[in-house]
Amino acid sequence: MVAQCDQDPLDKTILRTAQSIDSRVSPAEERLIQAEQNASACRTAHELVRYRTRRRGGAKARRHGGSAVAGVNATNSRTRR
C-alpha cells in the first residue's frame, strides 16, 4: 500500500490534507486539555475553600454557642413568668 501511495497523486493529496488538519487540531486539542485541567483545579480549590469556611463557621458557633444558648434560655425564662 505504501508503494502505491508514493505513486498515486490522490493518496498524496489525502495525506497532505490529513497532515494539515492534524497540524491545526493538535494545538487546539492541547489547549482544550489544559483548560479542562485548569477548570478541575479551580473546582478543587473552590471546594477546599467551602470546606474550610464551613469548618471555621462551626468552630465559631462552638465558641459562641454557650453565650447564645444562655441568652435564649434567659429570654425563655422571662417569657414564662
DRENVOKE-146904 format. One line per field, with one value per atom (N, C-alpha, C): residue number from 1; residue in one letter; atom name; x, y, z. Coordinates in pm, 1 decimal, always signed. Layout:
! residues N
nr: (NUM_...)
rest: (A_...)
atom: (CA_...)
xx: (X_...)
yy: (Y_...)
zz: (Z_...)
! end
This chain:
! residues 81
nr: (1_1_1_2_2_2_3_3_3_4_4_4_5_5_5_6_6_6_7_7_7_8_8_8_9_9_9_10_10_10_11_11_11_12_12_12_13_13_13_14_14_14_15_15_15_16_16_16_17_17_17_18_18_18_19_19_19_20_20_20_21_21_21_22_22_22_23_23_23_24_24_24_25_25_25_26_26_26_27_27_27_28_28_28_29_29_29_30_30_30_31_31_31_32_32_32_33_33_33_34_34_34_35_35_35_36_36_36_37_37_37_38_38_38_39_39_39_40_40_40_41_41_41_42_42_42_43_43_43_44_44_44_45_45_45_46_46_46_47_47_47_48_48_48_49_49_49_50_50_50_51_51_51_52_52_52_53_53_53_54_54_54_55_55_55_56_56_56_57_57_57_58_58_58_59_59_59_60_60_60_61_61_61_62_62_62_63_63_63_64_64_64_65_65_65_66_66_66_67_67_67_68_68_68_69_69_69_70_70_70_71_71_71_72_72_72_73_73_73_74_74_74_75_75_75_76_76_76_77_77_77_78_78_78_79_79_79_80_80_80_81_81_81)
rest: (M_M_M_V_V_V_A_A_A_Q_Q_Q_C_C_C_D_D_D_Q_Q_Q_D_D_D_P_P_P_L_L_L_D_D_D_K_K_K_T_T_T_I_I_I_L_L_L_R_R_R_T_T_T_A_A_A_Q_Q_Q_S_S_S_I_I_I_D_D_D_S_S_S_R_R_R_V_V_V_S_S_S_P_P_P_A_A_A_E_E_E_E_E_E_R_R_R_L_L_L_I_I_I_Q_Q_Q_A_A_A_E_E_E_Q_Q_Q_N_N_N_A_A_A_S_S_S_A_A_A_C_C_C_R_R_R_T_T_T_A_A_A_H_H_H_E_E_E_L_L_L_V_V_V_R_R_R_Y_Y_Y_R_R_R_T_T_T_R_R_R_R_R_R_R_R_R_G_G_G_G_G_G_A_A_A_K_K_K_A_A_A_R_R_R_R_R_R_H_H_H_G_G_G_G_G_G_S_S_S_A_A_A_V_V_V_A_A_A_G_G_G_V_V_V_N_N_N_A_A_A_T_T_T_N_N_N_S_S_S_R_R_R_T_T_T_R_R_R_R_R_R)
atom: (N_CA_C_N_CA_C_N_CA_C_N_CA_C_N_CA_C_N_CA_C_N_CA_C_N_CA_C_N_CA_C_N_CA_C_N_CA_C_N_CA_C_N_CA_C_N_CA_C_N_CA_C_N_CA_C_N_CA_C_N_CA_C_N_CA_C_N_CA_C_N_CA_C_N_CA_C_N_CA_C_N_CA_C_N_CA_C_N_CA_C_N_CA_C_N_CA_C_N_CA_C_N_CA_C_N_CA_C_N_CA_C_N_CA_C_N_CA_C_N_CA_C_N_CA_C_N_CA_C_N_CA_C_N_CA_C_N_CA_C_N_CA_C_N_CA_C_N_CA_C_N_CA_C_N_CA_C_N_CA_C_N_CA_C_N_CA_C_N_CA_C_N_CA_C_N_CA_C_N_CA_C_N_CA_C_N_CA_C_N_CA_C_N_CA_C_N_CA_C_N_CA_C_N_CA_C_N_CA_C_N_CA_C_N_CA_C_N_CA_C_N_CA_C_N_CA_C_N_CA_C_N_CA_C_N_CA_C_N_CA_C_N_CA_C_N_CA_C_N_CA_C_N_CA_C_N_CA_C_N_CA_C_N_CA_C_N_CA_C_N_CA_C_N_CA_C_N_CA_C_N_CA_C)
xx: (+83.4_+0.0_+86.8_+197.5_+284.8_+345.6_+384.3_+442.4_+340.6_+214.4_+110.8_+86.8_+96.8_+74.2_+177.5_+299.2_+403.0_+374.2_+302.1_+275.9_+142.9_+46.8_-87.6_-96.4_-115.7_-121.7_-241.6_-351.4_-468.2_-436.6_-364.2_-325.5_-232.0_-143.3_-54.1_-133.0_-236.0_-320.8_-395.9_-448.0_-520.1_-425.3_-304.0_-206.0_-171.0_-148.4_-117.8_-234.9_-356.6_-475.4_-486.1_-463.9_-470.8_-363.3_-242.1_-134.4_-166.5_-227.3_-264.8_-370.7_-469.1_-574.8_-515.0_-427.9_-366.2_-282.2_-213.0_-130.3_-214.7_-339.1_-428.1_-505.0_-541.9_-623.4_-539.9_-419.3_-337.1_-315.6_-275.4_-258.9_-390.2_-498.7_-628.5_-668.1_-639.9_-670.3_-587.4_-460.8_-375.2_-426.7_-470.9_-525.9_-653.7_-736.7_-860.0_-829.8_-734.2_-696.4_-645.8_-562.4_-509.2_-622.3_-718.0_-831.1_-914.9_-935.3_-1010.9_-937.1_-804.8_-727.5_-733.3_-726.2_-736.2_-872.9_-978.1_-1112.8_-1127.2_-1068.9_-1073.8_-1000.7_-885.3_-809.5_-886.4_-955.0_-1034.8_-1150.9_-1216.2_-1326.0_-1274.1_-1158.4_-1099.5_-1067.8_-1008.0_-974.0_-1100.9_-1204.7_-1331.0_-1391.6_-1386.7_-1440.8_-1361.9_-1230.6_-1149.1_-1182.8_-1204.5_-1240.6_-1375.9_-1471.2_-1603.3_-1593.2_-1512.9_-1495.5_-1433.9_-1329.8_-1263.3_-1358.9_-1440.1_-1535.8_-1638.4_-1686.3_-1781.9_-1717.2_-1594.0_-1524.3_-1504.4_-1468.0_-1448.4_-1580.1_-1686.7_-1817.6_-1861.2_-1833.8_-1868.2_-1788.3_-1661.5_-1577.6_-1624.7_-1662.0_-1710.2_-1840.6_-1928.3_-2054.8_-2029.0_-1930.9_-1899.2_-1840.9_-1758.7_-1700.4_-1807.3_-1902.4_-2005.3_-2136.6_-2137.3_-2260.4_-2311.9_-2224.0_-2267.1_-2338.8_-2285.8_-2349.6_-2481.7_-2487.9_-2613.2_-2722.1_-2686.3_-2783.8_-2827.3_-2732.9_-2767.1_-2863.7_-2841.6_-2931.4_-3071.1_-3080.0_-3211.3_-3281.4_-3208.2_-3267.1_-3316.0_-3239.3_-3281.0_-3408.1_-3415.1_-3535.8_-3654.8_-3635.3_-3744.2_-3792.4_-3700.9_-3743.1_-3818.0_-3782.5_-3857.5_-3996.7_-4007.4_-4136.4_-4233.0_-4184.6_-4269.0_-4327.0_-4271.1_-4318.4_-4450.8)
yy: (-120.0_+0.0_+125.0_+124.8_+241.5_+267.4_+163.0_+180.5_+243.7_+204.3_+262.7_+408.6_+440.9_+578.0_+672.0_+623.4_+706.7_+734.7_+647.8_+663.1_+731.7_+722.8_+776.4_+920.2_+1018.2_+1157.8_+1187.4_+1113.5_+1134.8_+1097.5_+987.3_+946.4_+1048.7_+1107.2_+1210.1_+1332.5_+1366.7_+1481.3_+1454.2_+1334.8_+1297.3_+1302.0_+1251.4_+1253.4_+1396.4_+1484.1_+1624.6_+1692.2_+1660.5_+1718.0_+1672.0_+1543.9_+1489.7_+1553.1_+1569.2_+1632.2_+1778.0_+1846.4_+1986.1_+1999.3_+1912.4_+1914.1_+1881.8_+1782.2_+1742.9_+1857.1_+1931.3_+2041.5_+2152.8_+2163.9_+2265.9_+2214.4_+2089.2_+2032.8_+2003.7_+1954.0_+1916.0_+2030.3_+2151.1_+2259.9_+2297.5_+2296.5_+2329.2_+2223.2_+2098.6_+1989.7_+2002.5_+2039.8_+2058.8_+2173.9_+2283.0_+2395.5_+2354.8_+2274.8_+2227.9_+2139.4_+2050.9_+1964.7_+2049.5_+2149.8_+2237.6_+2314.7_+2363.2_+2437.2_+2347.6_+2222.6_+2129.3_+2100.9_+2087.2_+2064.5_+2186.0_+2305.3_+2427.5_+2437.1_+2404.9_+2410.1_+2310.7_+2193.9_+2093.4_+2142.3_+2204.0_+2256.9_+2369.1_+2452.7_+2560.9_+2504.7_+2401.2_+2339.0_+2280.5_+2216.3_+2157.6_+2266.4_+2375.8_+2486.8_+2546.2_+2561.5_+2617.7_+2527.1_+2395.7_+2301.8_+2308.9_+2324.0_+2335.1_+2461.4_+2571.7_+2696.2_+2681.9_+2620.0_+2599.9_+2511.8_+2406.6_+2317.0_+2393.6_+2471.8_+2548.0_+2648.8_+2713.1_+2810.7_+2744.0_+2627.7_+2554.3_+2514.9_+2467.8_+2428.8_+2549.0_+2663.3_+2783.1_+2828.8_+2822.9_+2861.3_+2773.1_+2643.6_+2551.0_+2579.3_+2611.9_+2643.5_+2772.0_+2869.5_+2996.7_+2973.8_+2890.9_+2863.0_+2791.6_+2701.7_+2633.0_+2729.0_+2824.2_+2921.7_+3010.6_+3052.6_+3146.6_+3076.6_+2947.2_+2871.2_+2880.6_+2876.8_+2882.9_+3012.2_+3124.3_+3253.2_+3266.6_+3210.0_+3218.0_+3136.4_+3018.4_+2932.9_+2997.9_+3057.6_+3124.4_+3239.9_+3313.1_+3423.9_+3375.3_+3267.3_+3210.7_+3161.2_+3094.8_+3045.4_+3160.2_+3269.0_+3385.2_+3445.9_+3456.0_+3509.9_+3419.6_+3290.4_+3195.8_+3203.6_+3217.2_+3222.7_+3353.1_+3462.9_+3588.8_+3580.1_+3507.8_+3495.6_+3408.8_+3312.5_+3217.6_+3277.9_+3383.2_+3441.0_+3503.8)
zz: (+0.0_+0.0_+0.0_+76.8_+82.5_-53.7_-122.4_-255.8_-349.5_-337.1_-421.1_-383.8_-254.4_-208.9_-271.0_-284.9_-344.1_-490.9_-554.2_-696.6_-725.0_-635.1_-659.6_-609.6_-698.0_-655.4_-564.6_-580.7_-496.2_-351.7_-330.6_-195.8_-132.5_-213.1_-161.0_-117.3_-193.4_-158.9_-29.5_-17.2_+104.8_+224.1_+207.7_+315.3_+355.6_+258.9_+289.3_+359.2_+317.0_+380.7_+525.3_+547.9_+683.8_+771.6_+718.5_+795.5_+825.6_+731.3_+751.4_+861.4_+856.6_+958.5_+1095.0_+1099.9_+1226.4_+1284.6_+1199.2_+1249.5_+1309.0_+1267.0_+1323.6_+1444.2_+1443.4_+1550.9_+1675.9_+1660.1_+1775.5_+1874.0_+1830.0_+1927.7_+1997.2_+1923.2_+1983.3_+2085.7_+2053.4_+2145.2_+2273.3_+2259.2_+2376.9_+2463.4_+2400.1_+2477.1_+2548.6_+2485.6_+2547.7_+2668.6_+2654.8_+2767.3_+2882.8_+2853.7_+2957.8_+3026.1_+2947.6_+3004.8_+3096.0_+3055.4_+3139.1_+3269.7_+3262.9_+3384.2_+3476.2_+3418.5_+3499.0_+3566.4_+3492.0_+3548.1_+3662.4_+3646.5_+3752.2_+3877.1_+3856.5_+3970.3_+4039.4_+3961.9_+4021.5_+4102.7_+4050.6_+4125.7_+4256.3_+4250.4_+4370.9_+4472.2_+4425.8_+4516.2_+4576.7_+4495.7_+4544.2_+4651.4_+4627.2_+4725.4_+4856.3_+4847.7_+4969.0_+5047.0_+4975.3_+5042.3_+5111.0_+5042.5_+5102.5_+5226.4_+5220.6_+5334.9_+5451.9_+5422.4_+5528.4_+5590.9_+5508.9_+5559.5_+5650.2_+5609.9_+5694.7_+5826.4_+5818.9_+5941.8_+6033.5_+5976.8_+6058.3_+6119.3_+6041.4_+6092.8_+6207.2_+6196.1_+6303.3_+6429.5_+6412.4_+6528.6_+6595.3_+6515.3_+6570.1_+6647.4_+6593.0_+6661.7_+6795.0_+6794.7_+6920.2_+7022.8_+6977.1_+7070.5_+7131.8_+7048.8_+7095.3_+7129.2_+7115.3_+7137.1_+7278.7_+7377.5_+7517.4_+7548.0_+7500.8_+7529.6_+7454.8_+7336.0_+7259.9_+7328.4_+7373.1_+7440.5_+7571.0_+7642.7_+7768.8_+7743.2_+7635.6_+7601.4_+7568.1_+7495.6_+7460.3_+7586.3_+7671.1_+7795.5_+7883.3_+7891.3_+7970.1_+7913.5_+7782.1_+7718.5_+7746.3_+7733.9_+7759.1_+7904.1_+7997.2_+8137.5_+8166.3_+8101.5_+8122.1_+8061.8_+7949.7_+7883.4_+7961.8_+8031.8_+8104.2_+8232.2_+8283.4_+8409.5_+8398.0)
! end
